[in-house]
Amino acid sequence: MKNKGVSKLEDEQKVVAEIDSYDENISKAERRARAIKKVKELKGFYIHLTIYLTINTVLLMIKIVGNSYYGEGFMGPLWHFSTFGSWLFWGIGLGFHASKVFGFFPFFRTEWERRQIQKYIEQEKKEAEKFR
């Protein structure tokens, strides 16, 4: 009988060890997935910033050259709404993108996401416990 008790204890210890190693693997995989996600978000922001600067600079140059052809001075086109409107409104969108990527988004912060994820994980654990 003692052997059965010992083997049962050893089996339980093996299961606990497997669960612990599984949790470590999940956390490593999760950390890697988060890092990959963060790099993709950062890359997306820098691409967005590059496109913003390139397109708006080209539009500004077209406006300056086009208006100078008609005798308008250099500063004239800069004060037209059509010139700074794209910089302004696209810049607002770029600002929101930056706030999300760099973590100063005031509405749904990373802490909020983590709390929600933890909440759903705990709910799933409770549901799983019902069937054990």
C-alpha positions, 0 to 999 in steps of 0.5 A: 500500500505504501508503494501506491501512496508513494507512486501517487505522490510522485505522479502528482509531483510529475504533473505539478512539474509539467504544469510549472514547465508549461507555465514557464513556456507560456510566459516565454512564448507570451513575452516573445509574442508581446515583444514581436507585437510591440516591434510591429506597432513601432514599425507601423508608426515609423512607416506612418510618420515617414509617409506623413512627412513625405506626402505632406512635404510633396504637397507643400512643394507643389503648392509653393511652386504652383502659386509662385508660378502665378506670382504669389510670394513664398509665404502666401501658400503657407497660410492657405488652409489647403496647405496646412490642413493636411498637416494639421488633421493628419497630424492629429491622427498621427498623434493618436497613433503615437500615443497608442504605440508609446503608451500615453493613450489616456483611454485604454492603457496597457494596464487596463488591457492586462486587467481585462486579460487577467479577468478573462483568464480567471473566469476561464479557470473558474469555468474549468474548475466546475468540471474537475 
